[in-house]
């Protein structure tokens, strides 16, 4: 959708933010996403989140 409200938009302006040429099958692939190796900081935070989640489930089911 457009960032402008309907009152501020010109009559000939499309209400869509992107045209079909920008997102359709013929769209150019300008920025390909390439995988990279994980950084240590990111791995530590993911493992911390997993450990905390498992701890919450163990505490919840342990109190039953």
PyMOL commands that set and color helices and strands:
alter all, ss='L'
color gray80, all
select helices_A, chain A and resi 20-23+40-62
alter helices_A, ss='H'
color red, helices_A
deselect
rebuild
show_as cartoon
